[in-house]
Structures are given as C-alpha cells and as structure tokens.
Amino acid sequence: MPPSSACGSHTELVANNAIRVTRCACGTFHVTLMASGVTVRMSPEVFRGAAAGLTAVVERLDEAPHLGGATIN
C-alpha cells in the first residue's frame, strides 16, 4: 500500500448522523461513515459515480422495500 499523504484544509459539504463528506484543497473528497469511522478518499469522478450508485439503490429500495434480501459474496 502506498504511503498516505496529508491533505490540506477541508470544506465540509454535508454531515449527518450517518455520513460526513468534506473536500480538501486538492479536490479530493473524504467520505466518512460515522458508524464505523471509516474514511474513503475519492477523486471527484469516483465520488460522482459512487453517489450516483447509492442514489440508484435508495430509489430502488423506496420503490420496492422487499428488494435487497439476496446475499452476494
């Protein structure tokens, strides 16, 4: 694993009891899952793709709440 580099100052974009999203001066998004404390750093392009995917899942679950029962691994 490559060594992590320190980012500059952060601007908080959103924070609630589930997630915190900040953007550092270099443009990297930092997504922190509050329940686990895990932070994932993403480029703007990757962040947009991840956000679009999560939005699609939420819409699908809202349409048919019984979906999501299958296990994959």
VMD Tcl script that builds the backbone (N, CA, C; Angstrom):
set m [mol new atoms 219]
animate dup $m
set s [atomselect $m all]
$s set {name element resname resid chain x y z} {
  {N N MET 1 A 0.843 -1.170 0.000}
  {CA C MET 1 A 0.000 0.000 0.000}
  {C C MET 1 A 0.889 1.235 0.000}
  {N N PRO 2 A 0.568 2.211 -0.868}
  {CA C PRO 2 A 1.398 3.415 -0.887}
  {C C PRO 2 A 1.202 4.221 0.384}
  {N N PRO 3 A 2.221 4.950 0.777}
  {CA C PRO 3 A 2.079 5.770 1.983}
  {C C PRO 3 A 1.012 6.834 1.775}
  {N N SER 4 A 0.250 7.133 2.830}
  {CA C SER 4 A -0.787 8.157 2.698}
  {C C SER 4 A -0.138 9.531 2.781}
  {N N SER 5 A -0.719 10.454 2.044}
  {CA C SER 5 A -0.211 11.821 2.083}
  {C C SER 5 A -1.220 12.694 2.801}
  {N N ALA 6 A -0.729 13.696 3.473}
  {CA C ALA 6 A -1.604 14.606 4.204}
  {C C ALA 6 A -2.291 15.543 3.228}
  {N N CYS 7 A -3.561 15.763 3.457}
  {CA C CYS 7 A -4.306 16.704 2.633}
  {C C CYS 7 A -4.304 18.065 3.321}
  {N N GLY 8 A -4.715 19.056 2.565}
  {CA C GLY 8 A -4.779 20.411 3.106}
  {C C GLY 8 A -6.047 20.640 3.892}
  {N N SER 9 A -6.455 21.899 3.958}
  {CA C SER 9 A -7.655 22.245 4.717}
  {C C SER 9 A -8.888 21.665 4.025}
  {N N HIS 10 A -9.914 21.399 4.823}
  {CA C HIS 10 A -11.133 20.768 4.313}
  {C C HIS 10 A -12.316 21.715 4.414}
  {N N THR 11 A -13.222 21.560 3.449}
  {CA C THR 11 A -14.516 22.238 3.470}
  {C C THR 11 A -15.568 21.166 3.664}
  {N N GLU 12 A -16.384 21.315 4.699}
  {CA C GLU 12 A -17.435 20.330 4.941}
  {C C GLU 12 A -18.581 20.589 3.975}
  {N N LEU 13 A -18.977 19.547 3.245}
  {CA C LEU 13 A -20.063 19.656 2.281}
  {C C LEU 13 A -21.387 19.185 2.871}
  {N N VAL 14 A -21.340 18.121 3.665}
  {CA C VAL 14 A -22.537 17.614 4.332}
  {C C VAL 14 A -22.114 16.762 5.522}
  {N N ALA 15 A -22.935 16.788 6.549}
  {CA C ALA 15 A -22.683 15.937 7.709}
  {C C ALA 15 A -24.018 15.641 8.372}
  {N N ASN 16 A -24.225 14.377 8.715}
  {CA C ASN 16 A -25.389 13.984 9.496}
  {C C ASN 16 A -24.976 12.807 10.375}
  {N N ASN 17 A -25.921 12.100 10.948}
  {CA C ASN 17 A -25.545 11.013 11.849}
  {C C ASN 17 A -25.022 9.787 11.112}
  {N N ALA 18 A -25.119 9.749 9.785}
  {CA C ALA 18 A -24.659 8.600 9.014}
  {C C ALA 18 A -23.367 8.848 8.249}
  {N N ILE 19 A -23.172 10.077 7.783}
  {CA C ILE 19 A -22.058 10.331 6.867}
  {C C ILE 19 A -21.554 11.765 7.014}
  {N N ARG 20 A -20.290 11.939 6.702}
  {CA C ARG 20 A -19.683 13.277 6.640}
  {C C ARG 20 A -18.863 13.323 5.368}
  {N N VAL 21 A -19.093 14.344 4.549}
  {CA C VAL 21 A -18.345 14.498 3.298}
  {C C VAL 21 A -17.649 15.844 3.331}
  {N N THR 22 A -16.335 15.805 3.124}
  {CA C THR 22 A -15.548 17.031 3.032}
  {C C THR 22 A -14.748 17.001 1.740}
  {N N ARG 23 A -14.299 18.166 1.331}
  {CA C ARG 23 A -13.417 18.259 0.163}
  {C C ARG 23 A -12.184 19.023 0.595}
  {N N CYS 24 A -11.010 18.472 0.304}
  {CA C CYS 24 A -9.778 19.143 0.689}
  {C C CYS 24 A -9.344 20.095 -0.420}
  {N N ALA 25 A -8.358 20.885 -0.128}
  {CA C ALA 25 A -7.892 21.917 -1.059}
  {C C ALA 25 A -7.436 21.345 -2.399}
  {N N CYS 26 A -6.986 20.093 -2.417}
  {CA C CYS 26 A -6.525 19.487 -3.672}
  {C C CYS 26 A -7.680 18.936 -4.500}
  {N N GLY 27 A -8.918 18.961 -3.956}
  {CA C GLY 27 A -10.086 18.499 -4.695}
  {C C GLY 27 A -10.561 17.103 -4.312}
  {N N THR 28 A -9.798 16.406 -3.510}
  {CA C THR 28 A -10.177 15.056 -3.095}
  {C C THR 28 A -11.359 15.113 -2.134}
  {N N PHE 29 A -12.315 14.215 -2.335}
  {CA C PHE 29 A -13.441 14.094 -1.422}
  {C C PHE 29 A -13.090 13.080 -0.344}
  {N N HIS 30 A -13.460 13.381 0.890}
  {CA C HIS 30 A -13.265 12.480 2.025}
  {C C HIS 30 A -14.654 12.117 2.533}
  {N N VAL 31 A -15.019 10.843 2.416}
  {CA C VAL 31 A -16.331 10.362 2.826}
  {C C VAL 31 A -16.136 9.520 4.082}
  {N N THR 32 A -16.685 9.964 5.197}
  {CA C THR 32 A -16.555 9.251 6.463}
  {C C THR 32 A -17.893 8.631 6.831}
  {N N LEU 33 A -17.899 7.310 7.036}
  {CA C LEU 33 A -19.084 6.606 7.516}
  {C C LEU 33 A -19.053 6.697 9.032}
  {N N MET 34 A -20.006 7.388 9.613}
  {CA C MET 34 A -19.965 7.701 11.033}
  {C C MET 34 A -20.050 6.454 11.919}
  {N N ALA 35 A -20.809 5.458 11.522}
  {CA C ALA 35 A -20.988 4.264 12.361}
  {C C ALA 35 A -19.679 3.519 12.576}
  {N N SER 36 A -18.849 3.463 11.541}
  {CA C SER 36 A -17.604 2.708 11.647}
  {C C SER 36 A -16.377 3.598 11.780}
  {N N GLY 37 A -16.503 4.864 11.418}
  {CA C GLY 37 A -15.363 5.760 11.453}
  {C C GLY 37 A -14.435 5.604 10.259}
  {N N VAL 38 A -14.834 4.814 9.286}
  {CA C VAL 38 A -14.012 4.591 8.096}
  {C C VAL 38 A -14.140 5.784 7.163}
  {N N THR 39 A -13.001 6.273 6.692}
  {CA C THR 39 A -12.982 7.368 5.725}
  {C C THR 39 A -12.381 6.864 4.428}
  {N N VAL 40 A -13.054 7.181 3.329}
  {CA C VAL 40 A -12.583 6.813 1.996}
  {C C VAL 40 A -12.300 8.099 1.241}
  {N N ARG 41 A -11.119 8.169 0.649}
  {CA C ARG 41 A -10.756 9.334 -0.155}
  {C C ARG 41 A -11.015 9.005 -1.620}
  {N N MET 42 A -11.665 9.930 -2.340}
  {CA C MET 42 A -12.039 9.696 -3.733}
  {C C MET 42 A -11.795 10.935 -4.579}
  {N N SER 43 A -11.458 10.678 -5.834}
  {CA C SER 43 A -11.380 11.777 -6.797}
  {C C SER 43 A -12.810 12.249 -7.076}
  {N N PRO 44 A -12.958 13.436 -7.633}
  {CA C PRO 44 A -14.309 13.911 -7.954}
  {C C PRO 44 A -15.073 12.959 -8.872}
  {N N GLU 45 A -14.403 12.357 -9.831}
  {CA C GLU 45 A -15.064 11.439 -10.756}
  {C C GLU 45 A -15.555 10.182 -10.047}
  {N N VAL 46 A -14.725 9.621 -9.198}
  {CA C VAL 46 A -15.109 8.423 -8.452}
  {C C VAL 46 A -16.228 8.753 -7.470}
  {N N PHE 47 A -16.147 9.906 -6.828}
  {CA C PHE 47 A -17.192 10.316 -5.900}
  {C C PHE 47 A -18.539 10.425 -6.612}
  {N N ARG 48 A -18.560 11.047 -7.772}
  {CA C ARG 48 A -19.807 11.182 -8.528}
  {C C ARG 48 A -20.389 9.817 -8.884}
  {N N GLY 49 A -19.538 8.887 -9.289}
  {CA C GLY 49 A -20.010 7.540 -9.620}
  {C C GLY 49 A -20.563 6.820 -8.404}
  {N N ALA 50 A -19.876 6.936 -7.274}
  {CA C ALA 50 A -20.341 6.293 -6.042}
  {C C ALA 50 A -21.661 6.914 -5.590}
  {N N ALA 51 A -21.770 8.225 -5.651}
  {CA C ALA 51 A -23.004 8.905 -5.243}
  {C C ALA 51 A -24.169 8.504 -6.153}
  {N N ALA 52 A -23.916 8.413 -7.447}
  {CA C ALA 52 A -24.968 8.010 -8.380}
  {C C ALA 52 A -25.427 6.577 -8.091}
  {N N GLY 53 A -24.481 5.703 -7.799}
  {CA C GLY 53 A -24.825 4.325 -7.471}
  {C C GLY 53 A -25.647 4.225 -6.203}
  {N N LEU 54 A -25.261 4.948 -5.169}
  {CA C LEU 54 A -26.008 4.925 -3.910}
  {C C LEU 54 A -27.398 5.531 -4.078}
  {N N THR 55 A -27.499 6.593 -4.867}
  {CA C THR 55 A -28.801 7.208 -5.132}
  {C C THR 55 A -29.719 6.218 -5.839}
  {N N ALA 56 A -29.191 5.473 -6.808}
  {CA C ALA 56 A -29.986 4.484 -7.533}
  {C C ALA 56 A -30.485 3.385 -6.596}
  {N N VAL 57 A -29.656 2.966 -5.663}
  {CA C VAL 57 A -30.070 1.938 -4.706}
  {C C VAL 57 A -31.197 2.451 -3.814}
  {N N VAL 58 A -31.060 3.672 -3.318}
  {CA C VAL 58 A -32.092 4.243 -2.447}
  {C C VAL 58 A -33.414 4.342 -3.205}
  {N N GLU 59 A -33.375 4.804 -4.444}
  {CA C GLU 59 A -34.599 4.897 -5.251}
  {C C GLU 59 A -35.227 3.525 -5.443}
  {N N ARG 60 A -34.411 2.535 -5.708}
  {CA C ARG 60 A -34.917 1.173 -5.919}
  {C C ARG 60 A -35.540 0.614 -4.638}
  {N N LEU 61 A -34.898 0.852 -3.513}
  {CA C LEU 61 A -35.441 0.376 -2.241}
  {C C LEU 61 A -36.736 1.097 -1.888}
  {N N ASP 62 A -36.825 2.382 -2.218}
  {CA C ASP 62 A -38.055 3.133 -1.959}
  {C C ASP 62 A -39.220 2.601 -2.798}
  {N N GLU 63 A -38.919 2.151 -4.022}
  {CA C GLU 63 A -39.955 1.615 -4.907}
  {C C GLU 63 A -40.409 0.223 -4.467}
  {N N ALA 64 A -39.486 -0.602 -3.998}
  {CA C ALA 64 A -39.789 -1.979 -3.627}
  {C C ALA 64 A -38.979 -2.337 -2.400}
  {N N PRO 65 A -39.477 -2.018 -1.209}
  {CA C PRO 65 A -38.710 -2.229 0.025}
  {C C PRO 65 A -38.282 -3.673 0.286}
  {N N HIS 66 A -38.940 -4.630 -0.371}
  {CA C HIS 66 A -38.587 -6.035 -0.154}
  {C C HIS 66 A -37.301 -6.421 -0.882}
  {N N LEU 67 A -36.823 -5.591 -1.792}
  {CA C LEU 67 A -35.580 -5.880 -2.515}
  {C C LEU 67 A -34.396 -5.803 -1.558}
  {N N GLY 68 A -33.342 -6.435 -1.908}
  {CA C GLY 68 A -32.139 -6.354 -1.110}
  {C C GLY 68 A -31.965 -7.519 -0.163}
  {N N GLY 69 A -32.793 -8.537 -0.295}
  {CA C GLY 69 A -32.692 -9.684 0.601}
  {C C GLY 69 A -31.663 -10.707 0.180}
  {N N ALA 70 A -31.189 -10.632 -1.059}
  {CA C ALA 70 A -30.220 -11.614 -1.557}
  {C C ALA 70 A -28.821 -11.302 -1.019}
  {N N THR 71 A -28.073 -12.351 -0.757}
  {CA C THR 71 A -26.713 -12.191 -0.284}
  {C C THR 71 A -25.759 -12.540 -1.417}
  {N N ILE 72 A -24.762 -11.686 -1.632}
  {CA C ILE 72 A -23.722 -11.987 -2.603}
  {C C ILE 72 A -22.363 -11.877 -1.931}
  {N N ASN 73 A -21.540 -12.851 -2.149}
  {CA C ASN 73 A -20.161 -12.816 -1.668}
  {C C ASN 73 A -19.404 -14.001 -2.132}
}
mol reanalyze $m
mol bondsrecalc $m
mol representation Tube
mol addrep $m
